Amino acid sequence: MKDQRGFALVVTLLVTALLVALVVEFISDVYVDTSARQNYVDGQQASILAESGVTGAVKILQVTLAAQSDFTSLRDQWAKPLEIPDENGDLRVIIEEENGKLNLNYVAGPNGEFNLQYAEPAAMLFKGLKLPADDLLDSLADWIDTNDLPKPGGGESAYYNSRKPPCAASNGPLLTLEELAMVRGFDNRTFSQVAPFVTVHASFAEGAFVNINTAPKEVLLALDGQMTDTLAERIIDYRKVTPFKNLGKLAEVAGMKTIVASIKTPLRTRGSIYRIRSQGTVGGTTRIIEAVVSLAAASSPETLYWREY
């Protein structure tokens, strides 16, 4: 009889332990499911918030460009980071002008010949960043051109097919800045060094040019071999006070009069293509939308690039 009571006690303990385990698992599943559902909702709201940031940025740009027909500069409202804290979430928007950067798609033509208006500044930019300029230019030309004849420091389809995973040379212009990381020589370190100063986007009607009002010092130094740190700083100091409203004003910067005529790269004082990075955060969940828009046409903006992550 005592053995039966002992056995019943053991069974009771086992059943109790099983019930406790089931309850704990149920509570855990409910918590995980609720958390996952909340994270999903937060993610959706953060995505909408980020998208609204892009829409707002485009409106700011449209107002600025409509009011200023001659120039855009880093003194404009769009150049200041936009931060909007809210009880339901936070929004942060940063806008960069792509026209203040060197366009790599114009370094070489379809036949593989270098376009000196853009190849020479690109070479000076790479050298200024302590990168192997000749090899990088060769790789860019081979990636863009339509032939299959590799340059000494470049690579065509035979090279790219030997990589893991294999791929083929584009034989056309770079469609996104991220595509540059696929080009021979542009490893992660090189890409991160170059990315802030280059673009692959241009207006079909306007072509590629550099806005002297928004170009960073590294790009200014690459415009001509006679450009020095002192001259680049003078340009930056000048435009902080008075943005260049026409290219003739550039000659008024001390030391620039004789250099202006020798600059090959097309220059402007007004941009039309912008990179927008909009970050929405809701309940600890963040969504980021990065978009490149062209406002070259007065009728409506054109989205050239869109990525959400």
C-alpha positions as CSV (number, residue, x, y, z in Angstrom):
1,M,0.0,0.0,0.0
2,K,2.8,2.3,0.9
3,D,4.5,1.6,-2.4
4,Q,1.3,2.5,-4.3
5,R,1.1,5.8,-2.4
6,G,4.7,6.5,-3.3
7,F,4.2,5.7,-6.9
8,A,1.1,7.9,-7.0
9,L,3.1,10.8,-5.5
10,V,5.8,10.4,-8.2
11,V,3.1,10.4,-10.9
12,T,1.5,13.5,-9.4
13,L,4.9,15.3,-9.3
14,L,5.6,14.3,-13.0
15,V,2.1,15.5,-14.1
16,T,2.6,18.8,-12.2
17,A,6.0,19.3,-13.7
18,L,4.6,18.6,-17.2
19,L,1.7,21.1,-16.6
20,V,4.1,23.7,-15.4
21,A,6.3,23.2,-18.5
22,L,3.3,23.5,-20.7
23,V,2.2,26.7,-19.1
24,V,5.7,28.2,-19.3
25,E,5.9,27.2,-23.0
26,F,2.5,28.7,-23.6
27,I,3.4,31.9,-21.9
28,S,6.7,32.1,-23.8
29,D,4.9,31.4,-27.1
30,V,2.4,34.1,-26.4
31,Y,5.2,36.6,-25.4
32,V,7.2,35.8,-28.5
33,D,4.2,36.0,-30.8
34,T,3.1,39.3,-29.3
35,S,6.6,40.7,-29.5
36,A,7.0,39.6,-33.1
37,R,3.6,41.1,-34.0
38,Q,4.6,44.4,-32.2
39,N,8.0,44.4,-34.0
40,Y,6.2,43.9,-37.3
41,V,3.8,46.8,-36.6
42,D,6.7,49.0,-35.5
43,G,8.6,48.1,-38.6
44,Q,5.7,49.0,-40.8
45,Q,5.2,52.3,-39.1
46,A,8.9,53.1,-39.2
47,S,8.9,52.3,-42.9
48,I,6.0,54.7,-43.5
49,L,7.8,57.3,-41.4
50,A,10.9,57.0,-43.4
51,E,9.0,57.2,-46.7
52,S,7.3,60.4,-45.5
53,G,10.8,61.8,-44.8
54,V,11.7,61.2,-48.4
55,T,8.5,62.9,-49.6
56,G,9.2,65.9,-47.3
57,A,12.8,66.2,-48.5
58,V,11.7,66.3,-52.1
59,K,9.3,69.1,-51.2
60,I,12.0,71.1,-49.5
61,L,14.2,70.7,-52.6
62,Q,11.5,71.7,-54.9
63,V,10.8,74.9,-52.9
64,T,14.6,75.7,-52.8
65,L,15.1,75.1,-56.5
66,A,12.1,77.2,-57.4
67,A,13.3,80.1,-55.3
68,Q,16.9,79.9,-56.5
69,S,17.3,79.7,-60.2
70,D,21.0,80.4,-60.3
71,F,22.6,78.4,-57.5
72,T,22.3,75.8,-54.8
73,S,24.7,75.7,-51.9
74,L,25.4,74.2,-48.5
75,R,23.8,77.2,-46.9
76,D,20.4,76.1,-48.2
77,Q,17.8,74.6,-45.9
78,W,18.1,71.1,-47.6
79,A,21.7,70.9,-46.5
80,K,20.9,70.9,-42.8
81,P,19.9,67.5,-41.2
82,L,16.3,67.3,-40.4
83,E,15.4,65.7,-37.0
84,I,11.8,65.3,-35.9
85,P,11.2,63.6,-32.5
86,D,7.7,62.4,-31.8
87,E,5.9,60.4,-29.2
88,N,5.2,57.8,-31.8
89,G,8.6,57.7,-33.4
90,D,11.7,59.7,-34.5
91,L,12.6,60.8,-38.0
92,R,16.0,61.9,-39.3
93,V,16.7,63.0,-42.9
94,I,20.0,63.8,-44.5
95,I,20.3,65.2,-48.1
96,E,23.4,65.3,-50.2
97,E,23.8,66.8,-53.6
98,E,25.2,64.3,-56.1
99,N,26.4,67.1,-58.4
100,G,29.0,68.0,-55.9
101,K,30.8,64.7,-56.6
102,L,32.8,63.3,-59.6
103,N,30.8,61.2,-62.0
104,L,32.6,57.9,-62.6
105,N,30.4,56.9,-65.5
106,Y,32.0,59.5,-67.7
107,V,35.6,58.4,-67.1
108,A,35.6,56.4,-70.3
109,G,33.4,56.0,-73.4
110,P,31.9,52.8,-74.9
111,N,35.0,52.3,-76.9
112,G,37.2,52.2,-73.8
113,E,38.9,55.5,-74.5
114,F,39.4,57.8,-71.5
115,N,37.5,61.0,-71.3
116,L,40.1,63.4,-69.9
117,Q,37.5,65.8,-68.6
118,Y,36.6,63.2,-66.0
119,A,39.4,60.7,-66.0
120,E,42.1,63.2,-65.0
121,P,40.1,64.5,-62.0
122,A,39.2,60.9,-61.0
123,A,42.9,60.0,-61.1
124,M,43.8,63.0,-59.0
125,L,41.1,62.1,-56.5
126,F,42.4,58.5,-56.2
127,K,45.9,59.7,-55.8
128,G,44.8,62.2,-53.1
129,L,43.2,59.2,-51.3
130,K,46.5,57.2,-51.6
131,L,44.9,54.7,-54.0
132,P,46.4,53.1,-57.2
133,A,44.9,55.5,-59.7
134,D,46.0,53.9,-62.9
135,D,44.7,50.5,-62.1
136,L,41.4,51.8,-60.8
137,L,40.9,53.8,-63.9
138,D,41.7,50.9,-66.1
139,S,39.2,48.7,-64.2
140,L,36.5,51.4,-64.5
141,A,37.0,51.7,-68.2
142,D,36.9,48.0,-68.8
143,W,33.7,47.7,-66.7
144,I,32.0,50.5,-68.7
145,D,33.2,49.9,-72.3
146,T,31.5,47.5,-74.7
147,N,34.6,45.7,-75.9
148,D,36.3,42.7,-74.3
149,L,39.9,43.9,-74.5
150,P,41.3,44.4,-71.0
151,K,43.6,47.3,-70.1
152,P,46.8,46.6,-68.3
153,G,45.4,47.2,-64.8
154,G,41.8,46.3,-65.5
155,G,39.7,43.3,-66.3
156,E,37.1,42.1,-68.7
157,S,34.7,39.1,-68.6
158,A,37.5,36.5,-68.5
159,Y,38.7,38.0,-65.2
160,Y,35.2,38.4,-63.7
161,N,34.2,34.9,-64.8
162,S,37.1,33.5,-62.8
163,R,35.9,35.1,-59.6
164,K,33.8,33.4,-57.0
165,P,30.9,33.8,-57.6
166,P,31.5,34.4,-61.3
167,C,30.0,37.4,-63.1
168,A,30.5,39.3,-66.3
169,A,31.7,42.9,-66.9
170,S,28.8,45.2,-67.2
171,N,29.8,46.6,-70.6
172,G,27.7,49.6,-69.7
173,P,27.5,52.5,-67.1
174,L,27.3,51.8,-63.4
175,L,23.6,51.8,-62.4
176,T,24.2,52.2,-58.7
177,L,27.1,53.3,-56.5
178,E,27.0,49.9,-54.8
179,E,27.8,48.3,-58.2
180,L,31.3,50.0,-58.0
181,A,32.2,47.4,-55.3
182,M,32.0,44.7,-58.0
183,V,34.7,46.4,-60.1
184,R,38.2,45.0,-59.9
185,G,40.3,46.9,-57.3
186,F,37.4,48.4,-55.5
187,D,37.5,46.2,-52.4
188,N,35.6,47.2,-49.2
189,R,38.3,49.6,-48.0
190,T,38.8,51.3,-51.3
191,F,35.0,51.6,-51.9
192,S,34.5,53.2,-48.5
193,Q,37.3,55.7,-49.2
194,V,35.9,56.7,-52.6
195,A,32.2,56.6,-52.1
196,P,31.7,60.0,-50.4
197,F,33.2,61.8,-53.3
198,V,31.8,60.0,-56.4
199,T,28.5,59.5,-58.1
200,V,27.1,57.5,-61.0
201,H,24.0,59.6,-61.5
202,A,23.6,62.4,-64.0
203,S,20.8,64.2,-65.8
204,F,20.5,63.0,-69.4
205,A,19.7,66.6,-70.5
206,E,22.4,68.3,-68.5
207,G,25.1,65.6,-68.5
208,A,27.6,65.3,-65.7
209,F,29.1,68.4,-64.0
210,V,30.5,69.5,-60.6
211,N,28.7,72.1,-58.6
212,I,31.4,74.3,-57.2
213,N,29.1,75.3,-54.3
214,T,28.7,71.8,-52.9
215,A,31.9,70.0,-53.9
216,P,33.9,68.8,-50.9
217,K,37.6,69.7,-50.5
218,E,38.7,66.4,-52.0
219,V,36.8,67.0,-55.2
220,L,38.0,70.6,-55.4
221,L,41.6,69.4,-55.2
222,A,40.9,66.9,-58.0
223,L,39.7,69.5,-60.5
224,D,43.1,70.7,-61.6
225,G,46.7,69.9,-61.0
226,Q,47.4,73.5,-59.9
227,M,44.8,73.3,-57.2
228,T,46.3,73.4,-53.7
229,D,45.0,72.9,-50.2
230,T,45.1,76.7,-49.7
231,L,43.1,77.4,-52.8
232,A,40.5,74.8,-52.0
233,E,40.1,76.2,-48.5
234,R,39.7,79.7,-50.0
235,I,36.9,78.5,-52.3
236,I,35.1,76.9,-49.3
237,D,35.5,80.0,-47.1
238,Y,34.2,82.2,-50.0
239,R,31.1,80.2,-50.5
240,K,30.3,80.0,-46.8
241,V,29.7,83.7,-46.9
242,T,28.5,84.2,-50.5
243,P,27.6,81.2,-52.7
244,F,28.8,81.3,-56.3
245,K,25.9,82.5,-58.4
246,N,27.9,82.2,-61.6
247,L,31.2,80.7,-62.6
248,G,32.7,84.1,-63.2
249,K,32.7,84.6,-59.5
250,L,35.1,81.7,-59.0
251,A,37.9,83.9,-60.6
252,E,37.4,86.4,-57.8
253,V,38.9,83.9,-55.3
254,A,42.5,84.9,-54.7
255,G,44.8,82.7,-56.8
256,M,42.0,81.2,-58.9
257,K,42.0,83.6,-61.9
258,T,44.6,81.7,-63.9
259,I,43.4,78.3,-62.9
260,V,39.7,78.6,-63.8
261,A,40.4,78.5,-67.6
262,S,42.5,75.3,-67.3
263,I,39.8,73.3,-65.4
264,K,38.5,70.7,-67.9
265,T,35.6,69.2,-65.9
266,P,32.3,71.0,-66.6
267,L,31.4,73.2,-63.6
268,R,28.0,74.6,-62.5
269,T,26.7,76.6,-59.6
270,R,23.4,74.8,-59.3
271,G,22.6,71.1,-58.7
272,S,19.6,69.0,-59.7
273,I,20.3,65.5,-58.4
274,Y,20.1,64.6,-54.7
275,R,20.7,61.6,-52.4
276,I,18.2,61.4,-49.6
277,R,18.7,59.2,-46.5
278,S,15.6,59.0,-44.4
279,Q,15.6,57.1,-41.1
280,G,12.4,56.3,-39.2
281,T,12.4,54.7,-35.8
282,V,9.4,53.4,-33.9
283,G,9.5,51.5,-30.6
284,G,13.2,50.7,-31.1
285,T,12.7,49.4,-34.7
286,T,14.4,51.4,-37.4
287,R,13.8,51.5,-41.2
288,I,16.0,53.5,-43.5
289,I,15.2,54.5,-47.1
290,E,17.9,55.8,-49.3
291,A,16.8,57.4,-52.5
292,V,18.4,59.4,-55.3
293,V,16.1,61.8,-57.1
294,S,16.5,64.1,-60.1
295,L,14.8,67.5,-60.1
296,A,16.2,68.5,-63.5
297,A,12.7,68.5,-64.9
298,A,10.5,71.2,-63.4
299,S,7.4,69.1,-63.9
300,S,8.1,66.3,-61.5
301,P,11.0,64.6,-59.6
302,E,12.4,61.4,-61.1
303,T,13.5,58.6,-58.8
304,L,16.8,57.2,-60.0
305,Y,17.5,54.9,-57.0
306,W,15.5,53.5,-54.1
307,R,16.6,51.1,-51.3
308,E,15.0,50.3,-48.0
309,Y,16.7,48.4,-45.2
